[in-house]
Amino acid sequence: MPDLLEVKGLETQFKTREGIIHAVNGVSFNLKEGETLGIVGESGCGKTVSMMSLLGLIPMPPGKIVAGEAWFEGKDLLKMNNEEMRHVRGSKISVVFQDPMTSFNPVLTIGKQTAEPYRIHNNASKGEAYERAVKYLELVGIANAKERLNDYPHQFSGGMRQRVMIAMALICEPQILIADEPTTALDVTIQAQIIELMKDLREKLGMSIIWITHDLGIVAGLAHRVNVMYGGYIIETAPVKGLYSNPQHPYTLGLLGSLPRMDETEYRRLHSIDGLPPTLLERPSYCPFEPRCKFAVEKCRHSNPALQEVEGEGHFAACWVNPKTGKEY
């Protein structure tokens, strides 16, 4: 499959009173047509900032994109001005945000908010836009969609608000949907419904999805490939089966070790990763995971490894040590 999006060397920083926060440090990845790419890692690792940087959605200042390219349809997203970006954002690349309650305007009806992107990007009449809004609200499972157009966000449950948010993101049939932890605030049964809905819509609409999450359990049944981020870097990337069956970075091993498993017959304690994430007030010249890593060797303290191909096609890890053997590469 051809690449739909190609990101090269993205760096984003934030100016604070304490100093410069190096939030994203040279992130590179690609996204293919019809693919779901999972972006996983703990809070503060750069997942959301890297994706929001592509669409110009980080506040500038204090944020600043200091390097990188993001090629989409032959154009660099990072070089676009505000007017050019308006034609891409919401039309060709859409976002589903984490909290559906704060993502809606509480004093505007659901119909007006869902239809607005289609009216703006397609110069459609109000009637056309509302008809399309009904179609997409029905597509995401909102019952009596036509009657509910005049309802307000507070009249919907959390799960229903998230479905409306997805309908609003999809109404222009974008090529890429960025889902920023869209199930975090929902209970597990609603989470499962939203994930199945997204898989179904991906097949129906043929779009690509970037799914941002800290939950490796979610991407296991949703993504084709997974990028694991830590300290503003992608430290492992692999097809989803290869990542779960054969993790090659100590941090990924730690994340998987902290998950409960249903296929184990014996009692096993869940493992935690000791220590704290890096503050990122300086861009590390060493491996950012080294202070928390039980496999660290002297080389890790002085040199930051680049992604290199390890076992399995398309499986890359940024580590000086093979965590399965404990030996240096």
C-alpha positions in Angstrom: 0.0 0.0 0.0 1.3 3.5 -0.8 2.1 6.0 2.0 -0.7 8.4 2.7 1.3 10.4 5.3 5.0 10.6 5.8 6.5 12.4 8.8 10.2 13.0 9.0 12.3 14.4 11.9 9.4 16.2 13.7 10.6 18.3 16.7 8.3 20.4 18.9 9.3 22.4 21.9 7.5 24.5 24.5 9.0 27.6 26.2 8.3 27.6 30.0 9.5 29.5 33.0 11.7 26.5 33.9 13.2 26.3 30.4 12.6 24.7 27.1 10.6 21.5 27.2 11.8 19.1 24.4 8.4 17.5 23.9 9.0 15.7 20.5 12.5 14.9 19.4 12.9 13.9 15.8 9.8 11.7 15.3 9.6 9.9 11.9 6.8 7.6 10.8 4.5 6.8 7.9 0.9 5.9 7.5 -0.5 3.8 4.7 -3.9 4.0 3.1 -6.6 2.0 5.0 -4.2 1.4 7.9 -4.7 1.8 11.6 -1.5 3.0 13.4 -1.4 2.9 17.2 0.6 5.4 19.1 1.2 4.2 22.7 3.1 5.4 25.7 2.6 7.0 29.1 1.4 10.5 29.8 3.8 13.2 28.7 5.8 11.1 26.2 4.8 13.2 23.2 2.0 11.2 21.6 -0.7 14.0 21.4 1.8 16.8 20.8 3.3 15.1 17.8 -0.1 14.5 16.2 -1.5 18.0 17.0 1.7 19.5 15.6 0.9 18.1 12.2 -2.4 20.0 12.2 -1.2 23.3 13.7 -3.2 22.6 16.9 -0.6 23.3 19.5 -0.6 26.9 21.0 2.1 29.0 19.5 3.5 30.4 21.7 4.5 28.7 24.0 4.8 25.8 21.5 7.1 25.9 18.5 7.8 23.3 15.7 11.5 23.7 15.3 12.2 21.0 12.7 10.6 18.3 10.5 8.4 17.6 7.5 5.0 16.0 7.2 4.1 15.1 3.6 0.4 14.6 2.7 -0.9 14.7 -0.9 2.5 16.1 -2.1 2.4 19.0 0.3 4.3 19.6 3.6 1.7 20.2 6.4 4.2 22.0 8.5 4.8 24.6 5.8 1.1 25.4 5.3 -0.3 28.8 6.3 -3.6 29.1 8.3 -5.8 29.3 5.3 -4.2 26.2 3.6 -4.5 24.3 6.8 -8.2 25.1 7.2 -8.9 23.3 4.0 -7.1 20.2 5.3 -8.2 20.2 9.0 -11.7 18.7 9.4 -12.0 17.9 5.7 -9.1 15.6 4.8 -7.7 15.0 8.3 -10.1 15.0 11.2 -9.6 14.6 15.0 -11.7 12.9 17.7 -10.6 14.5 21.0 -10.3 12.8 24.4 -13.2 14.5 26.3 -16.4 14.7 24.4 -18.0 17.0 27.0 -15.5 19.8 26.6 -15.2 19.3 22.9 -18.7 20.5 22.2 -20.1 24.0 22.6 -22.8 23.6 25.4 -25.1 26.3 24.0 -25.3 25.0 20.4 -27.4 22.1 19.3 -25.9 18.8 18.3 -27.3 19.2 14.8 -25.6 22.6 14.2 -22.3 21.4 15.5 -22.3 18.1 13.6 -23.3 19.8 10.3 -21.0 22.7 10.5 -17.8 21.0 9.1 -19.8 19.9 6.0 -21.3 23.4 5.5 -17.8 25.0 5.7 -15.8 22.6 3.6 -18.5 21.9 0.9 -20.4 25.2 0.7 -23.5 23.2 1.4 -26.9 24.6 2.3 -28.2 24.2 5.8 -30.7 21.6 4.6 -28.1 19.5 2.8 -25.7 19.7 5.8 -28.5 18.6 8.3 -29.5 15.7 6.0 -25.9 14.5 6.0 -25.6 15.0 9.7 -28.6 12.6 10.2 -26.9 10.1 7.9 -23.7 10.1 9.9 -25.4 10.2 13.3 -27.3 7.0 12.2 -24.0 5.5 11.0 -22.5 5.8 14.4 -25.5 4.3 16.1 -27.5 7.3 17.4 -31.2 6.3 17.6 -33.8 8.7 16.3 -31.1 10.9 14.8 -33.4 13.3 13.0 -35.4 14.0 16.2 -32.2 14.5 18.2 -30.7 17.2 16.0 -32.2 19.9 18.2 -30.9 18.4 21.5 -27.9 19.8 23.3 -24.7 18.0 24.4 -25.8 17.7 28.1 -28.8 15.6 26.9 -26.5 12.8 25.7 -24.6 10.3 27.7 -20.8 10.1 27.6 -20.9 7.2 25.1 -23.4 8.9 22.9 -21.4 12.2 23.0 -18.4 10.3 21.8 -20.4 8.8 19.0 -21.6 12.3 17.9 -18.0 13.4 18.1 -17.0 10.6 15.7 -19.9 11.5 13.4 -18.8 15.1 13.3 -15.2 14.1 12.5 -16.3 11.8 9.7 -19.0 13.9 8.0 -16.6 15.1 5.4 -15.2 11.6 4.9 -11.6 12.4 5.7 -8.7 10.3 4.5 -7.1 10.3 8.0 -8.8 10.2 11.4 -6.7 11.0 14.4 -8.3 9.6 17.6 -6.8 11.0 20.7 -7.6 8.6 23.5 -11.3 8.7 22.6 -12.4 6.0 25.0 -10.4 7.0 28.1 -13.4 8.6 30.0 -15.8 5.8 29.1 -16.6 2.6 30.9 -15.2 -0.7 29.5 -18.5 -1.8 27.8 -18.8 1.5 26.0 -15.1 1.4 25.1 -15.6 -1.9 23.4 -18.6 -0.6 21.5 -16.6 2.5 20.3 -13.7 0.3 19.2 -15.9 -2.0 17.2 -17.6 1.0 15.7 -14.3 2.5 14.6 -13.2 -0.8 13.0 -16.5 -1.0 11.1 -16.3 2.6 9.9 -12.7 2.0 8.8 -13.9 -0.8 6.5 -16.9 1.1 5.2 -15.2 4.4 4.5 -11.7 3.1 3.7 -10.0 5.7 5.8 -6.7 5.5 7.8 -6.7 5.9 11.6 -4.0 7.1 14.0 -5.1 5.9 17.4 -3.4 7.6 20.4 -3.6 5.8 23.7 -1.7 4.7 26.8 -3.6 1.4 26.8 -1.8 -1.4 24.9 -4.9 -3.6 25.4 -7.0 -1.4 23.1 -4.6 -1.3 20.2 -4.1 -5.1 20.3 -7.5 -5.6 18.6 -7.6 -2.4 16.5 -4.2 -1.5 15.0 -2.1 -2.9 12.2 1.1 -1.3 13.4 2.2 0.2 16.7 4.6 3.0 17.5 5.8 3.0 21.1 6.9 6.5 22.4 9.0 7.5 25.3 10.6 10.8 26.2 9.6 12.4 22.9 11.1 9.6 20.8 9.6 6.6 19.0 11.6 3.8 20.7 9.9 0.8 19.0 7.7 0.3 16.0 6.4 -3.0 14.7 3.4 -4.8 13.2 0.9 -5.4 16.1 1.4 -9.2 16.3 5.2 -8.8 16.3 5.1 -6.2 19.0 3.0 -8.3 21.4 4.7 -11.6 20.7 8.2 -10.4 20.5 8.8 -7.0 22.2 12.4 -5.7 21.6 12.6 -2.7 23.9 12.8 -2.8 27.7 10.1 -0.1 28.0 7.7 -2.1 25.8 8.4 -5.2 27.9 7.6 -3.2 31.0 4.3 -1.9 29.5 3.3 -5.4 28.5 4.3 -6.8 31.9 1.9 -4.3 33.6 -1.1 -5.7 31.7 -3.3 -8.5 33.2 -3.5 -11.5 30.9 -6.5 -13.7 30.4 -4.6 -16.7 29.0 -2.5 -17.4 32.1 -3.5 -20.3 34.4 -1.2 -19.4 37.2 -1.2 -16.3 39.5 1.3 -13.7 38.4 2.0 -10.3 40.0 1.7 -7.3 37.6 5.0 -5.5 37.2 5.5 -1.8 37.5 8.2 0.3 35.9 10.3 1.9 38.6 11.3 5.5 38.5 9.8 8.5 36.8 9.6 9.7 33.2 12.2 12.3 32.1 11.4 16.0 32.6 12.6 16.8 29.0 14.1 20.2 30.1 17.1 19.1 28.0 17.2 16.9 25.0 19.0 13.8 26.3 22.3 12.8 24.6 21.8 9.3 26.3 19.0 6.8 26.1 16.0 8.5 27.8 14.9 5.2 29.4 18.3 4.4 30.8 17.6 5.6 34.4 14.7 3.2 34.7 16.1 0.3 32.7 17.3 -2.9 34.3 19.2 -3.9 31.1 21.3 -0.6 30.9 25.0 -0.8 30.1 27.7 1.8 30.0 27.0 2.7 26.4 23.3 3.6 27.2 24.5 6.4 29.6 26.5 8.2 26.8 24.8 7.6 23.5 21.1 7.6 22.4 20.4 4.7 20.1 18.6 5.2 16.8 15.9 2.9 15.6 17.4 -0.2 14.0 15.7 -3.2 12.5 15.6 -6.2 14.8 13.8 -9.5 14.6 10.9 -9.6 12.0 10.2 -7.6 9.0 9.2 -4.0 9.8 10.2 -4.4 13.5 12.5 -1.6 14.7 13.8 -0.8 18.2 16.0 2.0 19.7 18.1 0.0 22.1 21.8 -1.0 22.5 20.8 -4.3 24.3 18.8 -7.3 23.3 16.4 -7.5 26.3 15.8 -11.2 25.6 19.5 -12.1 26.0 20.8 -9.2 27.9 23.6 -8.9 25.4 24.6 -5.8 23.4 23.8 -5.7 19.7 
